[in-house]
């Protein structure tokens, strides 16, 4: 006796019959135009037009408004050496931001390319999942030799955002293993940037960057940053203001319940908003607060690390002893992708006893990236690049301070080779530009004008409008003057047009 076919059975049978039918692709692979590939096969020259057209048709650029390019022409960078790079038209630019706060030793170091090639020939790739390889072992030891002495372990990633993601996950699992499963929340600072993945973006304190992707990971909270220029007038000293800011951390921990707060993450010198610094007393106080409530202190040194602030790590300069430290960028000077999370031994203890941290990345600790990092650190040591920053920090500051005579310059702040110039409508009142004005000032005028004048740096308004500088650690006073002169002309013109 035949049984009645169920609705689910009919659905499965219908899908099966459809899947047997050939599916015609919208565009067959053989029909796709590939001018660059075809030219290579034929031994012909790859032309500028081919590259421009392919860029326009194929690339989805990061953090980019694609409507900004006239006639769809995307700037194409073809060469870099020292503290300069060149575009496809032969125009030369001063790399005033180390490409992305990253190329700390400058461009074109052949010895790093040679280190990569040598490693590829010996061991091109192997994951550090239940195995190790020599370059990962040597690099972990080398990084820790520069780090705060309480940090004893290295977890490799491919960038800073991944390392921040790792730090939060590790904090949550650590407290579960310690019998405190409700400790899961993370506190960060206003306007701070910690990455673009869902967890790292959740810790980021920039609402405009988050709203397109909400809902994000819950349980993140914000406290004030240390922007002394915008501090309320009631504070007579920077130390009084930053003590107040530190008190807000304790207030937030208590408000959320210490039994639920796992970590506080911060950049010693906060990039987003424009190089916010703080006196050592601020960091001493937040360390004490975190210890009081059993909250882990995470120093995000994705940008601050590897000489940028005049010390190998900013934690050293500001006498901070974090429970975890995130680094990337300058670790390889961006010659290869690599990031790392450094952690105190107490966080590793449960994993010595059999606990598994079910987390990792395919390319984390890649043998080639580790080899490049080791050679990069050799350059740091042999050329005393951190010493170069310390010796020239005062001269860089003094040169940039000259821009204070311009009516559009409200503040010049920073440390080491990491500076921001805040732009204002009125110097006396510190009145800032509204969103529409800031967009016109930064993206409509300044960015284009600085690039035309041969200076590549960041104009940013994730907070109040600033121009940021983070040049390679190899430059000196002559280059400071060059930067100041280009900036002066561009800022004068921007003020005139506003």
N, C-alpha and C positions, 0 to 999 in steps of 0.2 A: 504494500500500500504506500503510495507516494505521500510524503509529508509536505505540508505547506511551507514554502520558502519564507524565511523571515525577512523583514525590511532590511536588516543589516546585511543578510546574505545577498539580496538584490543589489544593494549599494556596492558591495565588494565585487560582485560579478560584473557590474557595469563599469567600474573603474578598471578592472582587469582587461575588459574588451577595448577600452579606450587606449590603454597603455600599449596594446599590441599594434595599434595603428602608428605608422611612421610620423614623427613630429618634424616638421620643416622649420629650421631655425629662421629667425627674422632676417639675419644676414649670415650667410655661410662664411666660414673662416676664410676660404679661398677668395671670397669676393671683397674682403676688407682691403682698402688701399693701404699699402705700407711703403710709402716713398723712400723712407730712410733705409729699411731693410732691403728693398729692391736695389737701391743705389749701392749699398755695401756688396751685395751679391755680384753686381755688375762691375764693381771696382771703380765706380764713379764717386765724385766728390759729394760729401754731405753739405748741402748749401744752407745758408742762413734762413732762407725762405722755407726750406723743408723743416728745419727745427722750429721756427716760429709757428708754422701751420700745425705741426704735430703737437706742440705744447698747447696751442689753443684748442685743438680737437680732442686731446686725450688726457691731459693732466687735470686733476682736481687738487689745487694747491691748498696748503694748510693755512688756516687763519687769514683767508684772502677774500676780499670782495672782488669777484671776477668781472664786475661791471666797470672797474676802474681803468682797465687797460685800453688806451686808444686804439681803435681798429683791432682789438684782440691781441695786441702785441705784448707778450709777457717778457720782462727783462730776463736775459739769459746770461748767466755767469760762466765763463769758460776757463779761467785761470786764476791762481792765487799764489802769492809769494810774500813772505815777511808779513808786514801789516797792510798789504794792498791786495786788491783783486781787480780783475778786468772783465768787462762784459764782451759780448760777441762783436760789438762795433769797435772794440779797442779802447774804450774809455776806462780810465784808471780811477780807482776809488780807495780812500783810506778806510780800513775796516775798524771803525770806532767802537764797535760793540762785539769784537771777536766773533763775528758772524751770528752767534746767538749766545753770548756770554760764555763761549766754549773754547775757542782756539787760543788757549792761553800762551802757548809757546810760539805762536805765529804760524803762518802757512808755509807749505813747501819743504818741510823737513824730510829729506830723502831717507834719512836713517830710520824713520818710522815706517816708511814704505818697505825698506829692506827687511826690517824686523818682521813685518807682516808676511812678506814673501817667503822668508826663511821658515817661519812657523807653518805656513800653508804646505810647504814641501815636506815637512816632518810629520805634522798632525794637523790636518785641515780643520777637522771638527770632531768633537766628542762631547756629549752632554755631561754635566756634573750632577747626574741623578744616580746616586749610589756608587759613583766613581769619581775620581779626580784626575787631573792632568798637571804636568809640571808648572805651566805658566799660571794656572789658577792658584796653585799652592804658593808659588813664589810671590805672586802679586798680593795675595791676602796678607802674607807676612809683611810685605813692603808697605802697604797702606797703613796697617796697624802701627808701624814704626813711627809714623807721623801723627797719629791720632791721639786724642785724650787717652791717658793710660788705663782708664777703667774699661775701655772697649777692647774686646778680645776675640771677637768672631766677625766674619765677613760673609754675607749672603749676596751673591752676585745677581744683578738684573741687567737689563739693556738700557736703562735710563732712569732719571730721577723720579718720574711719575710712578713707574713700576716699583721703585724702592719705597716710595711713600705708601703705596698700596700694600706692599709687603709689611711695612711697619705696623699699620693698623691691624692687619690680619694677625700678625704675630702677637700684638698686644692683647687682642681678644682671646686668642687661644691660651696665651700664657696665664691669664687670670682664671680661665676655666680650669687649667691644670693645677692652679694654686688654690682651688676651692672657692674662688670668688667669681662665679659665672655671670653675675649681673654687671660687672665692670666691663662696659663695651663702648661707652660714649667717648668722643674725641672733641677737644676744644682747640680752636685755632684763632687767628687774629683777623680783624677786619681788613679787607682788601688783599689779604695774602693769597698767593697762587701756589698750589701744590700739585697740579697735574690735571690731565683731561680724562682719565679713566673714571668710571662711576664712583669708586671710593675716593680717589684723590680729588676729583672734582667736588665731591660732597664736602671735603675738608677745606676747599678753596673758599675764600671769603669775598667773592666778587659776584653779586647777584646777577648781573647782566650776562655773565658767562654761563650761568647755570639754568636760566629759565627755559631755554629751548629743550633741555634734556630732563626736566623734572617729570615725575618724582625721582629723586636720587636716593642714595643710601641714607636712611634716617640716622638720628642720634649724633649730629654734629652741631656745635654751638660756637658763637663768636664772642671774642672780647676785644677791647680797644688795642690798636697798635701803638707804636711809639713815635708818631708823627709830631715832633716838637714844634715845627713851624705852624701847625694848625691846632696846637694845644689851647685850651681856654685861657683867657688872660689872668684868671685867678692864680695860676701857678707861676711863681716867681723864678723858679729854677727848673732845668730839665730833670734833675734828679727827683724833685718833688712831683713832677708830672709823671715820670715813669714809675715811681713808687705807687702813685694812684692807679696807673694802668695795671701794675702787678696785683694790686689789691682786687681789681675787678676779676682776675683769674680765680682768686680764692672765693670771691663772692659767687662766681658761676659754679664752681665745684660744689659749694654748699647748697646753692639753689637747686642744682640737679641731683644732689645726694652723692656724697663721695663714694658710696658703695656701687654707683653706676658709672663712674668716670674712669676710663682706662688711661687716657693719654692727653697731653698738651703738645701740639706741634707748632713750631715757629722757625722762622729764618733769623739767625742772629742779626744780619742786615737784610731787612725785608725789601725785596726787589719791587714787587707790584705796589704802585703808589709813589715810588721814587726813592729808593735807598734810605729807608728809615733806620737810623742807628739808635743805640741806647747806651747809657753808662753801665759799667760792670755791676753796679749795685742792683740794677734791674734784674740781671740774669741770676745774681746771687739770691735775690728774693724769690724768683719763680722756682728756682731749684728747691729752696726751703719749703715753699708751698706744696710742690709736688711730693716731696718727701713726707710732709705732714699727713697727706691724704692718700698715700700710696698710689700716686698717679705717675705714669711713665713720662719722661721728658724727651721729646724727639726733636733734634736739631736738623732742620732741612737745609743742608749745605750744597744743594744741587748747583747753585751759582756761587755761593760764598767760598766753597772749598777750592783747594789747590791754588793758593797764592792770591786770589782775587782781592782779599782784604788786607794783604800785607802779612799774612801768616799762612802756613799750609792749610790750616782749618781756622775759620772764624772762632770756633769754640776755644781754640788756644788763645787767640787775641783777647777774648772777653772772659777768659778764665771760667768757661762753662764745662761742666761734667755731665753730658747728656747720657741717658740710658740707651738711646739709639741715635745714630748719625747717618743721614742720607747724603750720598755724593754721586756725581755723574760728570757730565760736561768736561771740565778740566782734567778729569781722571785720564782721559786719552787725548785731551785737547781736540776732541771731536774727530780725530782721524779714524776712529772706529766706534761703533755704538757700545757703550758699557756704563752700567750704574752699579751701585753697591749700597747695601745697608750694613752698617757697623753696629754691633750690639754688645752690651755688657754681659759678662759670663753668667750672671744670675738668670738672664732670660734664656740661656742655652741649657741650664742645668736640667730642666725636665726632659729635654731631648737626649740627654746622655743616658737617661734611665728607661728609654724605650718608647717615649712619645714620638709620634710622627707629625711633622709639619707638612700637610698635604698641599704644597704650594711650590711653584717654580715656573721657569720660562725656558723655552727651547734654546734660546741663544744667550741666556744668562751665563756669564763666565766663559764665553766663547774663547777657544784657545788663541785665535788670531787677535781678538780684541785685548786679551790679557797680555799678549806679547807686545802689542802696540803701547799699552799702558805702561809696561815696564820701561820701554825705551823712552817714552814721554817723561817719566819720572827721572830717568837718567839725565835728560836735558835739564830738568829743573835743578837737579843737584849740581851738575857740572857748571852750569851758567849762573847759579845762585839767583834764580829768577825771583824768589820770594824776597831775597835781600834787595834786589833791584827795585821792587815795589816799595819796600820800607824806606829806602834811601831817597826815592823820588816822590813819595806821597805828598810831602809838604809843597814841593814845587808844582805838582799837578793841581793841588788845591788852590795855591796862590794864583796860578794862571787862570783857572776857571772863575775864581772870585772876581776877576777883573770885569766879568760880564754883569756884575751887580749894578754897574752904572747905567745899564739899559733899563728903560721904563717898563719893559715887559718881563723882566727877570725879578721874581719875588724871593727865591731862595736858591742857594747852591749847597748841596749836602752830599755826604758820602764818606768813604774811607778807602784807603788803598788805591786800586785802579777801578773804582766802582762809584760813579757819581751821577747825580740827578740835578737838573736845573728846572725848578718849578716856574711856570709862566703864569702871570696874573694880569688882570685888567687894570688894577690899581695897586701900586706898591704900598701906599700909605695904609689903605684899609685891608689889604690882602684879598680883595674881591677877586674871585675866580671867574672863569668863562663858563657860560651855561653849555649844555650838551651840544647844541647846534653850533655855537661859536667855537667850541673846542674841536669839533669835527672839522670845521672849515680851517681853523688854525693849523691843526696837526696834519690832517690828511689832504686838505685842499691846498695848503701853502707850504708848510715847513718840510714835510717829508720829501716832496718833489724837488723843492729848492735845494735842500742839503745834498740830495743825490746828484742833482745837476752840477753842484759845486764840488763834487767828488768826495763827499763825506757820508759814510753809511753809519747811522746810529739809530736809536729807537726814539720815536715820538709817541707818547702813550698817554691815555687818559683813563686807566683803570683806577680811578680816584681823581685827583686834580691833574691838569695837563703838565706833563714833564717831558724833557729831552734827557735821555739816559746815555751814559758813556761807560764802556767797559772794554777798553782796548787791549790788545795783546800785552803780556807782561814784559815784553822785550823793549818797549819804547822808552823814550826819555824826554828831557826838557824841550828839545827842538820840535819834537812831534806834538808836545802839549801846546806850544805856541801855534803850530799849524792848525790844530783842532780849534783853538780859541778864535783864531782869525776867521776861519770859515763860518763858525757858529755866529760870530758877531755880525757878519754881513747878512746872514740868513735871518737872524732874529730882528735886526733893524728893518729889513724888508717886510717881515711878517707883521711887525708892529704897525708899520705904515699902511699895510693892506687891510688890517683889522680896524 
